[in-house]
């Protein structure tokens, strides 16, 4: 049975490497976000937060549709 969430580790590695590459020149992570990620790591939280580029994309989508409210489910570390 095939699932949208059944990805090989090679696919996930390729996705991660692509995102890291593009983030080097498209998106600059701010100091607050860096500290929040470090705090999450220091406290043993799983590394499942969206990346800076994913967050900026979500912001773009929300602004483009004129969203007045956004519900975030599961804030993890903050």
Phi and psi in radians as a Rosetta constraint file:
Dihedral C 1 N 2 CA 2 C 2 CIRCULARHARMONIC -1.632 0.35
Dihedral N 2 CA 2 C 2 N 3 CIRCULARHARMONIC 2.525 0.35
Dihedral C 2 N 3 CA 3 C 3 CIRCULARHARMONIC -2.354 0.35
Dihedral N 3 CA 3 C 3 N 4 CIRCULARHARMONIC 2.595 0.35
Dihedral C 3 N 4 CA 4 C 4 CIRCULARHARMONIC -1.126 0.35
Dihedral N 4 CA 4 C 4 N 5 CIRCULARHARMONIC -0.351 0.35
Dihedral C 4 N 5 CA 5 C 5 CIRCULARHARMONIC -1.756 0.35
Dihedral N 5 CA 5 C 5 N 6 CIRCULARHARMONIC 0.133 0.35
Dihedral C 5 N 6 CA 6 C 6 CIRCULARHARMONIC -1.704 0.35
Dihedral N 6 CA 6 C 6 N 7 CIRCULARHARMONIC 1.419 0.35
Dihedral C 6 N 7 CA 7 C 7 CIRCULARHARMONIC -1.863 0.35
Dihedral N 7 CA 7 C 7 N 8 CIRCULARHARMONIC 2.536 0.35
Dihedral C 7 N 8 CA 8 C 8 CIRCULARHARMONIC -1.339 0.35
Dihedral N 8 CA 8 C 8 N 9 CIRCULARHARMONIC 2.774 0.35
Dihedral C 8 N 9 CA 9 C 9 CIRCULARHARMONIC -1.118 0.35
Dihedral N 9 CA 9 C 9 N 10 CIRCULARHARMONIC -0.502 0.35
Dihedral C 9 N 10 CA 10 C 10 CIRCULARHARMONIC -1.136 0.35
Dihedral N 10 CA 10 C 10 N 11 CIRCULARHARMONIC -0.741 0.35
Dihedral C 10 N 11 CA 11 C 11 CIRCULARHARMONIC -1.110 0.35
Dihedral N 11 CA 11 C 11 N 12 CIRCULARHARMONIC -0.755 0.35
Dihedral C 11 N 12 CA 12 C 12 CIRCULARHARMONIC -1.170 0.35
Dihedral N 12 CA 12 C 12 N 13 CIRCULARHARMONIC -0.669 0.35
Dihedral C 12 N 13 CA 13 C 13 CIRCULARHARMONIC -1.121 0.35
Dihedral N 13 CA 13 C 13 N 14 CIRCULARHARMONIC -0.775 0.35
Dihedral C 13 N 14 CA 14 C 14 CIRCULARHARMONIC -1.078 0.35
Dihedral N 14 CA 14 C 14 N 15 CIRCULARHARMONIC -0.749 0.35
Dihedral C 14 N 15 CA 15 C 15 CIRCULARHARMONIC -1.063 0.35
Dihedral N 15 CA 15 C 15 N 16 CIRCULARHARMONIC -0.809 0.35
Dihedral C 15 N 16 CA 16 C 16 CIRCULARHARMONIC -1.088 0.35
Dihedral N 16 CA 16 C 16 N 17 CIRCULARHARMONIC -0.797 0.35
Dihedral C 16 N 17 CA 17 C 17 CIRCULARHARMONIC -1.107 0.35
Dihedral N 17 CA 17 C 17 N 18 CIRCULARHARMONIC -0.716 0.35
Dihedral C 17 N 18 CA 18 C 18 CIRCULARHARMONIC -1.073 0.35
Dihedral N 18 CA 18 C 18 N 19 CIRCULARHARMONIC -0.807 0.35
Dihedral C 18 N 19 CA 19 C 19 CIRCULARHARMONIC -1.127 0.35
Dihedral N 19 CA 19 C 19 N 20 CIRCULARHARMONIC -0.733 0.35
Dihedral C 19 N 20 CA 20 C 20 CIRCULARHARMONIC -1.077 0.35
Dihedral N 20 CA 20 C 20 N 21 CIRCULARHARMONIC -0.720 0.35
Dihedral C 20 N 21 CA 21 C 21 CIRCULARHARMONIC -1.090 0.35
Dihedral N 21 CA 21 C 21 N 22 CIRCULARHARMONIC -0.911 0.35
Dihedral C 21 N 22 CA 22 C 22 CIRCULARHARMONIC -1.132 0.35
Dihedral N 22 CA 22 C 22 N 23 CIRCULARHARMONIC -0.581 0.35
Dihedral C 22 N 23 CA 23 C 23 CIRCULARHARMONIC -1.172 0.35
Dihedral N 23 CA 23 C 23 N 24 CIRCULARHARMONIC -0.369 0.35
Dihedral C 23 N 24 CA 24 C 24 CIRCULARHARMONIC -1.155 0.35
Dihedral N 24 CA 24 C 24 N 25 CIRCULARHARMONIC -0.416 0.35
Dihedral C 24 N 25 CA 25 C 25 CIRCULARHARMONIC -2.269 0.35
Dihedral N 25 CA 25 C 25 N 26 CIRCULARHARMONIC -0.104 0.35
Dihedral C 25 N 26 CA 26 C 26 CIRCULARHARMONIC -1.807 0.35
Dihedral N 26 CA 26 C 26 N 27 CIRCULARHARMONIC -0.623 0.35
Dihedral C 26 N 27 CA 27 C 27 CIRCULARHARMONIC -2.315 0.35
Dihedral N 27 CA 27 C 27 N 28 CIRCULARHARMONIC 2.262 0.35
Dihedral C 27 N 28 CA 28 C 28 CIRCULARHARMONIC -1.828 0.35
Dihedral N 28 CA 28 C 28 N 29 CIRCULARHARMONIC 2.172 0.35
Dihedral C 28 N 29 CA 29 C 29 CIRCULARHARMONIC -1.383 0.35
Dihedral N 29 CA 29 C 29 N 30 CIRCULARHARMONIC 2.330 0.35
Dihedral C 29 N 30 CA 30 C 30 CIRCULARHARMONIC -1.478 0.35
Dihedral N 30 CA 30 C 30 N 31 CIRCULARHARMONIC 2.899 0.35
Dihedral C 30 N 31 CA 31 C 31 CIRCULARHARMONIC -1.095 0.35
Dihedral N 31 CA 31 C 31 N 32 CIRCULARHARMONIC -0.653 0.35
Dihedral C 31 N 32 CA 32 C 32 CIRCULARHARMONIC -1.118 0.35
Dihedral N 32 CA 32 C 32 N 33 CIRCULARHARMONIC -0.765 0.35
Dihedral C 32 N 33 CA 33 C 33 CIRCULARHARMONIC -1.125 0.35
Dihedral N 33 CA 33 C 33 N 34 CIRCULARHARMONIC -0.718 0.35
Dihedral C 33 N 34 CA 34 C 34 CIRCULARHARMONIC -1.060 0.35
Dihedral N 34 CA 34 C 34 N 35 CIRCULARHARMONIC -0.768 0.35
Dihedral C 34 N 35 CA 35 C 35 CIRCULARHARMONIC -1.152 0.35
Dihedral N 35 CA 35 C 35 N 36 CIRCULARHARMONIC -0.680 0.35
Dihedral C 35 N 36 CA 36 C 36 CIRCULARHARMONIC -1.113 0.35
Dihedral N 36 CA 36 C 36 N 37 CIRCULARHARMONIC -0.750 0.35
Dihedral C 36 N 37 CA 37 C 37 CIRCULARHARMONIC -1.143 0.35
Dihedral N 37 CA 37 C 37 N 38 CIRCULARHARMONIC -0.719 0.35
Dihedral C 37 N 38 CA 38 C 38 CIRCULARHARMONIC -1.118 0.35
Dihedral N 38 CA 38 C 38 N 39 CIRCULARHARMONIC -0.723 0.35
Dihedral C 38 N 39 CA 39 C 39 CIRCULARHARMONIC -1.087 0.35
Dihedral N 39 CA 39 C 39 N 40 CIRCULARHARMONIC -0.730 0.35
Dihedral C 39 N 40 CA 40 C 40 CIRCULARHARMONIC -1.086 0.35
Dihedral N 40 CA 40 C 40 N 41 CIRCULARHARMONIC -0.782 0.35
Dihedral C 40 N 41 CA 41 C 41 CIRCULARHARMONIC -1.083 0.35
Dihedral N 41 CA 41 C 41 N 42 CIRCULARHARMONIC -0.783 0.35
Dihedral C 41 N 42 CA 42 C 42 CIRCULARHARMONIC -1.079 0.35
Dihedral N 42 CA 42 C 42 N 43 CIRCULARHARMONIC -0.489 0.35
Dihedral C 42 N 43 CA 43 C 43 CIRCULARHARMONIC -1.741 0.35
Dihedral N 43 CA 43 C 43 N 44 CIRCULARHARMONIC 0.224 0.35
Dihedral C 43 N 44 CA 44 C 44 CIRCULARHARMONIC 1.286 0.35
Dihedral N 44 CA 44 C 44 N 45 CIRCULARHARMONIC 0.329 0.35
Dihedral C 44 N 45 CA 45 C 45 CIRCULARHARMONIC -1.307 0.35
Dihedral N 45 CA 45 C 45 N 46 CIRCULARHARMONIC 2.576 0.35
Dihedral C 45 N 46 CA 46 C 46 CIRCULARHARMONIC -1.146 0.35
Dihedral N 46 CA 46 C 46 N 47 CIRCULARHARMONIC 2.596 0.35
Dihedral C 46 N 47 CA 47 C 47 CIRCULARHARMONIC -1.514 0.35
Dihedral N 47 CA 47 C 47 N 48 CIRCULARHARMONIC 1.308 0.35
Dihedral C 47 N 48 CA 48 C 48 CIRCULARHARMONIC -2.124 0.35
Dihedral N 48 CA 48 C 48 N 49 CIRCULARHARMONIC 0.159 0.35
Dihedral C 48 N 49 CA 49 C 49 CIRCULARHARMONIC -1.239 0.35
Dihedral N 49 CA 49 C 49 N 50 CIRCULARHARMONIC 2.684 0.35
Dihedral C 49 N 50 CA 50 C 50 CIRCULARHARMONIC -1.207 0.35
Dihedral N 50 CA 50 C 50 N 51 CIRCULARHARMONIC 2.657 0.35
Dihedral C 50 N 51 CA 51 C 51 CIRCULARHARMONIC -1.366 0.35
Dihedral N 51 CA 51 C 51 N 52 CIRCULARHARMONIC 2.993 0.35
Dihedral C 51 N 52 CA 52 C 52 CIRCULARHARMONIC -1.041 0.35
Dihedral N 52 CA 52 C 52 N 53 CIRCULARHARMONIC -0.741 0.35
Dihedral C 52 N 53 CA 53 C 53 CIRCULARHARMONIC -1.195 0.35
Dihedral N 53 CA 53 C 53 N 54 CIRCULARHARMONIC -0.654 0.35
Dihedral C 53 N 54 CA 54 C 54 CIRCULARHARMONIC -1.133 0.35
Dihedral N 54 CA 54 C 54 N 55 CIRCULARHARMONIC -0.712 0.35
Dihedral C 54 N 55 CA 55 C 55 CIRCULARHARMONIC -1.102 0.35
Dihedral N 55 CA 55 C 55 N 56 CIRCULARHARMONIC -0.733 0.35
Dihedral C 55 N 56 CA 56 C 56 CIRCULARHARMONIC -1.145 0.35
Dihedral N 56 CA 56 C 56 N 57 CIRCULARHARMONIC -0.637 0.35
Dihedral C 56 N 57 CA 57 C 57 CIRCULARHARMONIC -1.150 0.35
Dihedral N 57 CA 57 C 57 N 58 CIRCULARHARMONIC -0.768 0.35
Dihedral C 57 N 58 CA 58 C 58 CIRCULARHARMONIC -1.053 0.35
Dihedral N 58 CA 58 C 58 N 59 CIRCULARHARMONIC -0.684 0.35
Dihedral C 58 N 59 CA 59 C 59 CIRCULARHARMONIC -1.092 0.35
Dihedral N 59 CA 59 C 59 N 60 CIRCULARHARMONIC -0.753 0.35
Dihedral C 59 N 60 CA 60 C 60 CIRCULARHARMONIC -1.074 0.35
Dihedral N 60 CA 60 C 60 N 61 CIRCULARHARMONIC -0.788 0.35
Dihedral C 60 N 61 CA 61 C 61 CIRCULARHARMONIC -1.087 0.35
Dihedral N 61 CA 61 C 61 N 62 CIRCULARHARMONIC -0.826 0.35
Dihedral C 61 N 62 CA 62 C 62 CIRCULARHARMONIC -1.057 0.35
Dihedral N 62 CA 62 C 62 N 63 CIRCULARHARMONIC -0.758 0.35
Dihedral C 62 N 63 CA 63 C 63 CIRCULARHARMONIC -1.204 0.35
Dihedral N 63 CA 63 C 63 N 64 CIRCULARHARMONIC -0.644 0.35
Dihedral C 63 N 64 CA 64 C 64 CIRCULARHARMONIC -1.203 0.35
Dihedral N 64 CA 64 C 64 N 65 CIRCULARHARMONIC -0.477 0.35
Dihedral C 64 N 65 CA 65 C 65 CIRCULARHARMONIC -1.684 0.35
Dihedral N 65 CA 65 C 65 N 66 CIRCULARHARMONIC 0.051 0.35
Dihedral C 65 N 66 CA 66 C 66 CIRCULARHARMONIC 1.206 0.35
Dihedral N 66 CA 66 C 66 N 67 CIRCULARHARMONIC 0.611 0.35
Dihedral C 66 N 67 CA 67 C 67 CIRCULARHARMONIC -1.058 0.35
Dihedral N 67 CA 67 C 67 N 68 CIRCULARHARMONIC 2.324 0.35
Dihedral C 67 N 68 CA 68 C 68 CIRCULARHARMONIC -1.671 0.35
Dihedral N 68 CA 68 C 68 N 69 CIRCULARHARMONIC -0.493 0.35
Dihedral C 68 N 69 CA 69 C 69 CIRCULARHARMONIC -2.406 0.35
Dihedral N 69 CA 69 C 69 N 70 CIRCULARHARMONIC 2.594 0.35
Dihedral C 69 N 70 CA 70 C 70 CIRCULARHARMONIC -2.368 0.35
Dihedral N 70 CA 70 C 70 N 71 CIRCULARHARMONIC 2.289 0.35
Dihedral C 70 N 71 CA 71 C 71 CIRCULARHARMONIC -1.787 0.35
Dihedral N 71 CA 71 C 71 N 72 CIRCULARHARMONIC 2.065 0.35
Dihedral C 71 N 72 CA 72 C 72 CIRCULARHARMONIC -1.801 0.35
Dihedral N 72 CA 72 C 72 N 73 CIRCULARHARMONIC 2.139 0.35
Dihedral C 72 N 73 CA 73 C 73 CIRCULARHARMONIC -1.804 0.35
Dihedral N 73 CA 73 C 73 N 74 CIRCULARHARMONIC 2.125 0.35
Dihedral C 73 N 74 CA 74 C 74 CIRCULARHARMONIC 1.342 0.35
Dihedral N 74 CA 74 C 74 N 75 CIRCULARHARMONIC 1.388 0.35
Dihedral C 74 N 75 CA 75 C 75 CIRCULARHARMONIC -1.377 0.35
Dihedral N 75 CA 75 C 75 N 76 CIRCULARHARMONIC -0.035 0.35
Dihedral C 75 N 76 CA 76 C 76 CIRCULARHARMONIC 0.974 0.35
Dihedral N 76 CA 76 C 76 N 77 CIRCULARHARMONIC -1.767 0.35
Dihedral C 76 N 77 CA 77 C 77 CIRCULARHARMONIC -1.692 0.35
Dihedral N 77 CA 77 C 77 N 78 CIRCULARHARMONIC 0.117 0.35
